Amino acid sequence: MRRKLAIVSIAALAATGGAIAVTSPAFAAAGCSAKYTISSSWPGGFGANVEFTNLGDPLTSWTLGWDFGDAGQKIQQMWQAVPTQTGTHVDARNESYNGTVPTGGKVQFGFNGAWGAGNPVPTAFKLNGVACDGGTSPTNQAPTVSVTSPAANASFTAPATVNIAANAADADGTITKVEFYQGTTLLGTDTSAPYSYSWTGVAAGSYSITARAYDNGGLTTSSSIVPITVTNGGGNGAPTVTLTGPTNGSSYAAPATVNLTATASDSDGTVTKVDFYNGSTLLGTDTTAPYAYTWSNVAAGSYTLTARATDNSGNTTTSAAAAITVTGGGTTPGHVDNPYAGARGYVNDEWAAKASAEGGAAVAGVSTGVWIDRIAAIAGSGSAKGVRAHLDAALTQAAAGSGPLTIQFVVYNLPNRDCSALASNGELKIAQDGLNRYKTEYIDPIAAILSDPKYASLRIVTIIEIDSLPNLVTNLNVAACQEAQSTGAYVQGVQYALNKLHAIGNVYTYIDAGHHGWLGWDTNFNPSAELFASTVRGTTAGFASVDGFITNTANYSALSEPYFTVNTTVNGQSVRQSKWVDWNFYVDELTFAQAFRNKLVSLGFNSNIGMLIDTSRNGWGGSARPTAASTSTDVNTFVNQSRVDRRIHAGNWCNQSGAGLGERPRATPQPGIDAYVWIKPPGESDGSSSLIPNNEGKGFDRMCDPTYTGNERNGNSATGALPNAPISGQWFGAQFRELMANAYPGL
């Protein structure tokens, strides 16, 4: 019950595949053909994929060798093979799991490298010392691209017109198109040279411009980032704004749909957005006139609505308020926009008792998620409450106070669960009627309990299937993930859960959306959002079946990095070029969650969807927390000394040493964020440090072993895991005590 990092770099995403395993002698009659492809390129670095076909006798181990030449190319990181480089010569030998290759079998591996004077493609390969004379494919080379205009650090005056131009070439083919980006946002495309795009009406702010070239072989290359600044146009007048609807004194019947509309203008500039509020709670934003927002499923109550306009100089004006009432709905509060707003959180007394016993009285009253991680957890046992017992306890807590109460359940038992990891594997397997069992033995009983009218006064939040759908984007090189995709089990399972749970009026559905260290690269970010959209479109209620998404569940990614952003440069180098950031477009969880929400809305999700961020273990306080930005002029040193996330590698996820409790749960902490939550109960293990037999289907993952030196997914780094950990979900007192000691904000 934790979050893992998937493939962590753009180059790594291009390198999938493996060998077909048979038993046969190694170093028999050899022969092969080889294929070497440069998958991506950036200043001073590149990614490449290598594939060979065994044309000789079956193998049980292999070494593929080649020479780089004199251009200064160096292997930096390799996956699905183990590299040795001496001077210009490279030998890539098999991992323990992919050494057996039948006659005709193919093996693929990939790597990231550095280059100096150039990056020529090797043309001669040897398999186990025998030349690959069955054919060597020089294959397609990636294109080159650079932004020629505007100049780096150019300044414009808002509302600006920024003319972007790029040079692109392909040594062995043709350029099919060049795309122009601001951050991860596609601005425009040009399909013929000279490649250009005119970006108009640009508001004040700092921007990162890149160009991406595509060649006729399907390879792409992104340019270096060109930072620019757009400053205010000098006007000082605030905008004007009027809330035109609803009118003051309007009345509705619950559950209500309230259409908010506004007019706004700016005499000496432009209006960049209009925010709509209920009291101090942001409901939604519109950036183009006519400004409007639809507030759906509004429960009975009294509300004060306003509109706030922001101009290109950063000035804001708030409209006169409109007071409205929503009546009806009986004793059931209805389905509200944000289930956390104005509500108390359910405190799991079982977790609270364990926390208090470890000296955690200061946080024992915090609401945490209840994990339904197997069929037996629905009914519970003598040592652990089931779903109904937790709901009954929630009713008791609700009666002891005033206002609504929110209880959070993690729905987490898909067949082939956590298909690319081991520590949190589940009990159901696709090949063993797992999808049908998931529906009939797991989701149906849960829905039956949650729909009991007895619990209609509770706000029941369901977190849908941690680590599921994103695996279908990033980890299809893993057999269990391939099976989840090819059978449709993950998509159909999530759709079934949404259909059953959304139909219950007081149940709220939030889908897991990974975290910035997993999906922050645009090659993961966009496909994941599109997969979410296509999955949800297939539900009975479509986009209305989802209330929002959650990021960082059971992970450690810092909420905010206070001392640098993705746009920070060090001695002319972007922090994206650092080993830690690794070309990610995000350096912390808050900016990722807000950007991902915007992407989802652009794909058709309701504009009032909200994001949750699990802050249970991402505080990173204690003596190791930096107190200021580094003064180093080396980009790697700067990032490592400035970052508050103190993990050895952003791919490390299991029982992390040095972690601390994060922000306490609270509603609407930032625009677009429904709440900070503690979905992973602090003190519950991510996985065991060594193999521990169990009847819960949970395996042993070496990423939980503090002695393991890592793999390609975490840059072959130490895991940073704490020792002596139990299996996932069981109480780990040493971890809880360390989380308290390193809490940020402090206890």
N, C-alpha and C positions, 0 to 999 in steps of 0.2 A: 504494500500500500504506500507507494512512493512514486516519485517522478524521476524518470531517467532522461538523459540527453540522448537524442538520436544522432544521426550523422552530423558533424559539427561544422562542415565548411562547404562552400559551393562546389569545390573540386570533389569533395568526398561524395556528394550526391550523385555525381556522374559515374562513380565506380561501384557497380553492383555486379553480382554474379558469383559463380563458384564452380566447383568441380563435381562430377558424378563419381561416387565412391565405389570402387571394387577392390578385391583383394588380389594382388599380383605383385611380382618382384619388381623392385626399382632398378634403374640403370640397366635395363635390357636394351634390345635394339631400339635406337632412338631415331627420331625424325620429327620435324614440326614445321608449322608455319606460324608466323608471328605478326601481330598488328599493334602498332603504337600510335596513340591518338593524343594530341594536346587538347584537353577538354576546356581549359580556360587559361587566361594569361593576364597578368597585371605587372606594373613596374617592378622589375627585379624578381618576379616569381611566376610560377605557372602550376597548373594541375595536369596530370596525364593519366591515361588509362592504358593498360597493356593487356593483350589477350594472346594466348597461344593455343594452337590445336595440336594435340598429340597424334602424330602420324605413324608412330612406331608401336612397340609392344606396350601393354599396360604398365603403369608406373605406380609405385607406392610412395615415392618422394621425388621431388624435382627441384632443380635450380635453373633459372633462366638468366643468362648473362648477356650484357651488351656494353658498348663503350660510348661515352658521351662525346668525345672529341675534346677540343681545346677552348670551348666557349665559356667555361666556368660553371657548368651546370652541376648542381649538388642536390642529392636527395635530402629532404627535410623530414618527411613523414610518409609512411607507407601503410596501406591497409590491405589485408588478405594475402600478405606476403611479408617476409622478414628481409630487410635490405642489408647489404654490406657493400660499402663503396671504398675502393682504394684508388686514389687518384681519379682518373676518368672512368675506371672500370666499375661496373655495378653487377652484383649478383643478387638476385631476388629468389629466396628459397621458400618453400611451402610452409604454411602454418601447420599446427598439429592436426587440424581438421580437414585440410584440403590437399593432402599429399597424394591421394590415390586418384589416378586419371586413366580411364580406359582408352583403348585405341579409338581415335576419333573424338575423344572428349575435349572440351574446351575449358580453359581456366582464365579467369579475369582477376586483375588486381589493379590498384591505382596508387598514386602518390602525389604529394605536393613537393615542389622543388624550387630552387633558386637558380637564376641564370645571371651571367655577367656580360660577356661581349655579344652573346646571341643565344638562340634557343633552337638549334637545328635538331631535326628528328633523326634518331639512330636508325640505321638501315640493316645492321648485321646482328643476329641473335644466335645464341647457342643454348640448347636444352640439354642439361647434364653433360656438357662439354662437346656435344655434337651440333654442327651447324644446322640451323633451321633452313635447309635448302629446299624444303617443300613449298616455299613461297613466303616472302616477307613483304608485307603491305606497308608502304610508306604512309599511306592513309592521309586523310584530310587534316590540314593544319588550321588552327583557330585564326580568325581574322585579327587585325590590329585596329585600334580606334583611339582617337584622342580628341578632346574638346579644344577647339581653336578659338572660340569666342563664347562667352566673355572671358576676360582674363581673370585669373585667380585673385580673389579679394576685391574685385570690382565693386563699386558702389553705385546705386541707382536711387532715384527719388520716386516715392510712391504717389499715385498709382503708376507703376513702372511698366515699360515694355522692354523685355529682355530678349535680345536676338541671340539665339544659341546656334552655333555652327560646329561641325565636327569633320575630321578627316578619317576615312576608313578604307582599309585595303585588305585583300586576301591573296596571299602568295600563290595559292594553288587553285583558285576558283574565283567566284564573284561574290560581291556583297548584295544580299537580297533586301536588307532594310537596316536602318539605324533608328533606334528609339532614344528619346530624350527624357530624362527623369529628374525630378526634384525629390531627393531622398528615395523613397520607394514608390512615389506617385508618378505614373506615366503621364507626361505632358503631351507628347505627340510623336509621330513617326514620319520618316521620309524614306522613300524607296529609290531615290536616284541622286547621284552626286550633282552639285555640291549639297551635302546633307545639312539641313537647317530646320529650325523651328522658331516661330515668334511667340513668346509667352507674354500675354498682355494682362493689364490690370493687376499687377503684382502688388500686394500689400506690403507694408513695412515688416521687416523681419530678416532673419539669417537663413540662407538656403544653401543646399548642397546639390550641385548640378553634375550629372554624369550622362554619358552616352553609351549605348550598348549596340554593338554591331553583330549582325547575323550573316553567316555565309551560306552558300548553296548546299553545303554538306550538313547544315543544321547546327554547327558550332557557334558559340557566342563568346564575345569578350566585352567586358565593361571597362570604360576609361577610368583614369584617376579622377577623384572628386575635385571639382572646382567650386570653392566656397565663394559666395557673393553676399552682399548686404543691400537691403532696400531700406532707406531711411524715410522718416516722415517728410511730408511735403511742406512743412512749415506752418500749416494751419493749426490754430489753437481752439477753434470752436468745437464744442461738443455736438454730437448728433441730436436729432429730435426723434422721438418714438412715441407711438400711440397704440395702445392695446385696443383693437377694433372689435374683438370678439373673444369671449362672451361679454355681454353687458353686465354692469354692476347689478346685483340682485337676482341674477338668473338662477333658476332651479331645475334640477334634473332628477331622474329616477335611477336608483342604483340597480345593476352596475352601469355606470354612465359612460358615454363617449362625449368628451368636451373638445370642441374644435377651437383652438386658440389662433388668432390672426393678429397681425400688426402691420402698421406702416412705419417706415423709418427713412430718414434722409440726413445728409451732411452737407452743409453749405460750402465747405472748403476742402472737401475730400470725398471719400467713399465710405459707405457702411459695409463693414466686413462680415458682420454676423448679427443676428438677433437671438438672444437666449430667452426662453420662456420658463418662468418660475412659479412654483406653489410655495409661498412663503420664502424660505431660504433654500428650498430644494430645487435644483435644476431639473426640469422636465425634459427639455430637448432644445435643439439649436437648428436654425435655418440660416444658410449663408447667401441665399438669393431671394430677391423679391418675386412675387408676393410672399411675405414671411408668414409661415404657418407651422403649426404642430398639432397633431391629433393625440389627445390623452385618452387612453382606452381603459375600460374596466375600473372606473373610478368608484370607490366604495362610498357608502353613506358617510356624510360629514360636512363640515364647513371648510371652505378653502379660499385663500387669497392669492389671486393670480396677477402677475406682472410680466412685462416684456422689457428686456434690457438690450439696448443697441450699443455696439462697439464700432468706432470708426478706424480708419487706417492710421491714425495717430495714437491709437490706444485709448482715446477718450470714451467714456461710457455715459449713458443716460438711461434711467429707469422710468418707465411709464407710470401713470396713475394706476392704482390697483382696482381690480374688479373682484368683489366678494361674491361667491356663489355657494349654493347649498346643494347637496345630493341627498335625497331622502329614500327611504324604503330599504329593502334587503333583509328585514327581520333581524334576527340575532346573528346572522352570518355576515361577517365583514365584507364579503365579496373578494374579488380578485383585484388587488391593488397594483399599481405600477411598480412599486419597489417594496417587497415584503419586509425589508429591514427598516424602512423609514418609520419612526415613531414606535418601534416595537422593542420589547425585551427579548433576550436570547435564552433558549433552553440550556440549562446547566445539567450535564450528565453527572449524576452523583457518583457513579462508579469511577469516572475519570477524576472527579474532584477529590475523592477519598485518596486515590493514589498520589495526586499532586500534593495534597496536604501532608501526607506521610513523608514526602521528600522535602518538606519545608516550603512548599509552594502555596501557602495560604493566600498570598497576595494575588494569585491568579486562579485559585480554585473556583472562583465564581464566574469565570469566563465561559462563554458558550463555545462548544466545540462540536465538530461533526460526529455523527453516529454512522459507522461503516457497516453496511450490509454486504459483507464480502464473501458470503457463501449461503447456500440454501438454509443450512441449520441456524444461521444468525437471525432469520426471520422470526422463528419461534423463541430463540434464545435457549438458555440452559440455566442450571442452578447457580452458575458463577457469572452469568452475563445476561442482562435484560434482552428481550426480543423487541421487535418493532412495536407491538401493541403496548408492552410494558413501558417503553419510553414515551409513547404518546399519552398514556395514562398519567405518568409522572409530569409530563408537560402540562396537562390539564390542571393538576394540583398546583404547579408553580404559577400558572396563569391566574388561578383563583386567588392566590395569595398576594397579588399585586394588581395594578391597574393598567389598562391598555392591552393591545394585542401581544401575543408571544409567538416567536419564530423558532421552529425546530428544524434542524438540518440533517438529512440522510444522504449518504453516499451510496448510489446504486452502482454496484461494482462486481459483476459476475459474468461478463460475456464469455462465450466459449472461446478457447485459445486466448484467454485474457493476458494482457501484457505480453504480446507475442514476441517481442524482441528482448525480453529480460527473463530472469529466472526467479528472483526473490519473491515476486508477487504473482507468479502464475496461479491460476485458479483451478477449480474442481471440474469444470466442464470442458469437453473437447469437441471440436466440430465433427470429427470423424466418428464420434460416439453419440450421435443424435443430440449434440450439445445445443444447437439453436432451438430445437423444439423444447428441450428441457428448460432452457433459459426462459422461454415464454410461459410455459405451463406450470413449472415448478418454482419459478423465481419471480418473474414480473407479475403474473396473475395474482399470486397470494399477497404480494406487497400492495398492489392496487386495491385489492379487496379490503385490506385493513385501512389504508389511507382514506378510502371512500366512505367509511363508516360515519354516518351523520353525527355520531358522538364527538368526532374530532373536527367538526366543521368550523369551529371558532378559532382553530389554530392556523397559523401560516406555516405550511409545510414546504420547505425548500428541498428539492432533490438535485443532487449533483450527479450528472449522467456519465458514467463509464470513463473513469480516469484512463489516460494512455491508450485510447482506442483508435478513433478515426485518424489522428495524425500519423500513426504507425503505417497506415495505408499509403501515406505520401513518402515517408522517409526510409522505411525499413523493409522494403519488398525484397531485399536480398536474404531475408530470414524466412525459412520454409513455413513457419507457423503464421507469419504475416501474409505470405503469398496465399496460403490456404484461406485466411480470413478475407482476403480480397476476392479471390477467384470464386468462392462460394457465396459471397455477399453477406456472410454471417454478421460482420460488424455493422454494416449499414442497416441490414434488416433488423438486427437486434436493437439498435438505437432507435430506429423508426417505431418499432413495436413498443418500446418503453415510453417514448414520447406520446404515442397515441393513447396508451392506457392512462398515463399520469396526467396529461394535459386535460383529459376529460373530467378530472376532479377539480371543482371550482377553486378550492383553497390550496391546491398544490401548485408549486412554482418549479419550472424546469430550467436548469442551467447546464449547458454542455461543456465538458472539459476542452480547453483550447491550448493545451501545452504550456509553454513559457518562452521567454525571449531567447534563451540559450538553446532552444530546440527549433523554433519556427521563425526566428528573427531574420534569417536570410530570405531574400525575396523568392528564391527558388523553393522555399518551404512555405513561406508566408501566404503567397497568393494561391498555390494549389490547395493548401489546407482550408483556406476560407471558401474556396470554390467547392471543395468536397463537403464542407458543412452545409453550404447552400443547397447543393443537389440532394443531399440526404434529407434535409428538412423539407424541401419542396415535395418529397415523396410521402410525407405524413398526411393524415386525414385533414388536419387544420392548416397545413402548410406552415408558413413563417409564424403564424399566430401560436403554434405549439411550443415556441421557445420564448422564455422570459429573458434569457441572457446567457452569458458564457463565463467561465471561471479560468483563471490562469494561475500558474505556480502551485497547483495543488500538491501538497506533500513535498515541495521543493524548497530550495534555499536561495533562489535568485533575489538579489537586493531589490527592495521596492524602488529606491531612487539612489543614484550615484551623485552625491552632492558636489563633487570636485571636478567632474568633467562630463561632457555630453558627447553624443556621437559626432557632433560638428567640431569638437575641439581638435586643434592641430598642435603639434609639438615639433618645433624646428622644421616647419614645412611639411611634416607628415601627419596624416589623419590618424586619430586613435584607432580607426578601423583597421589600420595596417598592423597594429600590435598583435602579438601572439594571443593575448587574452581575448580581445574582441574578435579577432579572426574574421574581419570583413563583415561582421554582423551589422545590421542597420539599427540595432538598439543596444543600449548598455545597461538598461534596468527594466524592471517589470512594469512600472507605471506607464512609461511612454509606449511600451509594446502593447499593453492592454488597451490604451486609448486609441492607438493607431489601428489595432485589429478590429475594434468595435466599428470604427469608421469604414473599414474595408467591408465588414459584414453588412452594414447598412447600405453601402453602395451596391451590394449584390442582391438586395431585396428584402433583407431582414427589417422588421419594424424599427422605426427611428427611435422608439423608446426602450429598446433593449438596453440592459445594463450589464456591466462587467463586475465580477467579484475577483479579488486577489487574495490568495491564501498567504497571510503574513505570520503564520504560526511559528516559523523557524528561520526567518530571513532578516533578523535584526542586526546581526554582526556587530555587537557592541564589544565591550571589554577592552583590555589594554592594547590589543592589536589593531583597533579601529583607527584609521588615519584621522587627523584633525585638520588637515589642510591639503591643498593640492601640492603635488611634488614640484620641485624646482628643476628636476632633471630635464635635459634637452634630448635625451634618448627616449623614443616613444614607448618602448617596452618597459623601461625603468619607470617612466612617468606614470603609466597606467598601473603597474604593479604597486607602486608606492601610494597612489591616489585612491585606488578602488577600495570600497568598504567591504565588498564581497571577498572574503579571505580564503576561499577555496583554492586548492592547488590548481585546479582546472575547472572551467565552467561546465564540463561534462560530468563532474563528480556529483552523485546524488544520494549516496547511502550513508546515513548516520554520521554526518559531517562534523569533524572535529573543529571546535572554535565557533560553531554557530550559536545564535542566541534567539530568544523570543523576539518577535517583531512587533509592529504596531498592534495595539489591542483592537479587537473588532469594533467597528463603528460604521454607521450608515452614511452614504453620500459624502465621502471624504474629498473627492475630486470630481470634476465634470465627467460624466459618462460612467462613473464607478458607483454601482449600487452599494457596495460595502467592502471594507476589509474584513476578512473572516478567518477563523481558525478552523479550517476543515480537517487538517491533520492534527489530531490531539497531540500536543507536545509530550514527549516521553514514550510514545509508541514507536517501536523499532521499524526501520525501513526493510530490514532483512538481517539474516544471521551472519556472523563473522566467519563461521565455519559450517559445515554440513550438519544439520540437525533434522533427523527423520521426524515427519509429522503427518497427520491425516487431513491437512487442509490444502494439499496440492502445491505447497510452496517449496520451491527449490532453493538451491544455494547458488548465489551469484557472486563471482569473484570481485565484483565492484564493492561488495560489502566486507571484503577481506583486507584488513589494514596492511598486510604484507604483500599484496598484489601490486605489481608495477604497471598495470594498465594495459590498454589496447589502443587500436586506431581511433576508437570513439572518444577517448579522452587524451589523445596525444601521447599515449604511452607514459602517462604520469601516474604517480602514486595515488591511491584512491582517497586518502584523507579520511577514511572511515574509522570510527571508534572501535576498539576491541571488545570482545566478550558480549556481543549483541545477540539477543534472541531472534526468533523468526519474526517476520513482518507482522505488525499488529500487536505483539506482546509488549508488556511494560518493560522499559529499559531505564531504570532509575539513574544510572550514571549519566545518560544522555540528558535527562530532564534537569538534573542538577547543573550540568554545564550550560544548558539553554537559559536557565535562570541567571547564572553568573554573567553571561554575555548578553543579556537582554538589552535591546535598544528600541525605544526609550527604556531607560533603566526602571527597575521595579521600585 
